[in-house]
Amino acid sequence: MCGICGIWDYEKITDRERKLIGTMNSSQAHRGPDDEGEYYGTHAALGHRRLSIIDLTKAGHQPLCYMDRFWISYNGEIYNYIEIKRHLEEKGYTFKTGTDTEVICAAYDFWGTECFKRFNGFWALAIYDVKEERLCLSRDRYGVKPLYYYREKNGRFVFASEIKAILCDSRIERKVNREVIADYLVYGLTDHTEKTFFQNIYAFPAAAYTVLDKKNELKFHSYYKLKINYNLEDNEIKEKARKFRNLFKKSVELRLRSDVEIGACLSGGLDSSAIVCMMNRFYKEDGNKEFKTFSACFEGFRLDESEYINEVLKYANLHGNNKVSPTAKEFWADLDNLIFLQDQPFLSAGAYLGYYLMKAVNAKGIKVMLDGQGADEILCGYRKARIYLIKQLLKNGKIVSALREGIFSIGQFATSDDLYSDIRKIYGLLFGKNENHSLYIKEPYAKPSYDYSNGDFIRNDISKISLPGILRIVDRNSMAFSVEDRLPFLDYNLVDFSISLPLQSKIKNGWSKYIMRCALEFPQKIRYRKTKIGFVPPEVRWLEELHVQLYKVFSNENFRADEFIDRDGILQNWDKIVCNPEQIPLFRFICLEKWMQVYNVKS
């Protein structure tokens, strides 16, 4: 896990560009505190910050040169690099290091851009071919590793792991993208398109690559597509559960490849509990070793999950759990820095839990963590999935089955800190209306153009409205403290298998992620829980505690978000709002305003 940056200019790389690469590299030092490097060619300049995970020696220095031809700057891990390396050695390739970086270059030389289909892992990379004078950039299948770019009309191309690095170029204006802001304020969408909150700065698409050369054309080529099954019935769950378990086991095993200590996040939910239990099995087989787990708990909070966390720890006989309990005061003190690290606004105070947790991980000296993101998207863990299933059962005349699913699903619909919002969301899902907020949002931004109400919800969740935003928050929070966060549920073999299953393999008799419950190892209390919570802070309570600080944000004479937010209306109704902060997207308003201040963005 690292930070990359670079510039492509077919005219030539100037002294100014060389200096810019150094500045961009420094801005991402948190992503790679162990080493740094730069490369300057005729048309390409590359920068790299290294977080040493595999082959901790200086041999892993980047940018790395292979065969005196390819220069690479790479962020990520290719977990099956050992198997690919063996294959390439049989073809005559030799290697000087134990890194996966060198294997990528050899694979690129042997297979060309077809190599990306063979990689199992996550990555964002740039390979400069000195001989052919072209630059190839690629990003992993689901966009786990970030990559952003800015392109000028003359073809000059600036890219980096984080937007803040691109903004080191003073020639790039810091202007808002109004369309993205409207989607954020009304629908609560982030990272759902390749457009970012910054005008003219874009996210490099997932599952894609591009090759830049003297033609200066920017064309993205996809190397992977989701193949989703929306059929209903499934009568072969036993055999499919066995296959699911084997794929999950292999995924975790691959993600335990590391030359540094590994820990795990534990929320007490199905996803993190499954990972911890599988890790525990591997560690016990390897000599009864223990590993550290990290959890966020809030004593007295209705949605605190300490009960379930402790159940998993007892079941696995683990003792190294580290619990954190951030406060509203700490959240407010860290908010500006959190927004700076995230580069763009985010939806809720929940993003702070990951930040606070990774700070604790770093303090314990751990560089790699396993986490459960992605399971909800591939296994229909969200409420919208069961609503869709019920509607399809009714459509097919299976009224009894539909009623059974509805009755048995009730337990999941009352597990939020924001029941008012829950009711709105369920209403929207049942009657085909997007949940939106428009109160205190100025025209024309109260009517965004983006529509995500089509029935392809699994594809949308994975590629647009859910997973991309989560992955951005996870990456920035972990890398802020130089920690690599690995996600076993996003192994592409496991994803492909999961999304190929009929819906009733994933939702059955009110149980979400049904196949996972059948296939994996849990304490019984976890296996049979229907509540879905995750890392959730007491956000409503925090906002109420911080009402004085929040009021000052809106009453500031230098308020920047006036074009988008009716702050006069908010101030006039402040007492009513602060008593029910969940009835409007109050945190989004705060986050947008603070983002514009932190990044000095112009509207």
Secondary structure, DSSP 4 states (H G I P E B T S, - for coil): -EEEEEEE-SS---HHHHHHHHHHHHHTGGG-BSEEEEEE-SSEEEEEEE---S--SGGG-SSEEETTTEEEEEEEEETTHHHHHHHHHHTT---SSS-HHHHHHHHHHHHGGGGGGG--EEEEEEEEETTTTEEEEEE-TT--S--EEEE-TT--EEEESSHHHHTTSTTS--BB-HHHHHHHHHH---SSSSB-SBTT-EEPPTTEEEEE-TT-----EE------------S-HHHHHHHHHHHHHHHHHHTT--SS-EEEE--SSHHHHHHHHHHHHHHHHTTS----EEEE--TT-TT--HHHHHHHHHHHT---EEEE---HHHHHHHHHHHHHHHSS--SSTHHHHHHHHHHHHHHTT--EEE--TTHHHHTT-SHHHHHHHHHHHHHTT-HHHHHHHHHHTGGGGG--S-HHHHHHHHHHHHHT------TTB-TTTTS------SS-HHHHIIIIISHHHHHHHHHHHHHTTT-EEE-GGG-HHHHHHHHTS-GGGTEETTEETHHHHHHS---HHHHT------S---HHHHHHHTHHHHHHHHH-TT-SGGGTB-HHHHHHTHHHHHHSGGGTTHHHHHHHHHHHHHTT-B-
